[in-house]
Amino acid sequence: MPPYRDDDEDQDWEDEEADLEADSDEEPTIACPYCRRQILEDSPQCPFCQNSISEEDHPGPHKPLWVIATALLCLGMALWWVFAAF
């Protein structure tokens, strides 16, 4: 017996594809730098988390843990070298 096939489901899939194509005509969106939800690109404030969206308010990139650990290790080695010379 062939698998059950619902023609309505095929129509729904085609409708969803048409909606996705229509969405490309809408205004561009970006991820909010604070809550990561999609907002309009020219929004002055995120409607979800209420944070201001501007270049000045944008949180800086986070440093990976290995960068911080390496910097602390180098600082420790430099201090050890300085105090070992005395």
C-alpha positions, 0 to 999 in steps of 0.5 A: 500500500502506498504511503498516505499523501494529503494533497492539502499538505502539498498545497500548504508547503507551496503556500509556505514557499510563496510566503518565504519568497514574499518575505524577501521584499520586506525590510531587512532585519538584523539580530539584536546585539543584546537578545539576538531576536530579529528586529528591523535594521533601522530600529532605534530600540529593540521591541523585545529587550528595550535596549537602544540600538546604536553603534555607541551602545553596541556591546563589544566582541567578547574575548574567548576564554583561551585569550584571557587565559594566555594573557594571564599566563604570560603576565604570570611568567613575566612577573616570575622572570622579574622577581627571579632576577632579584 
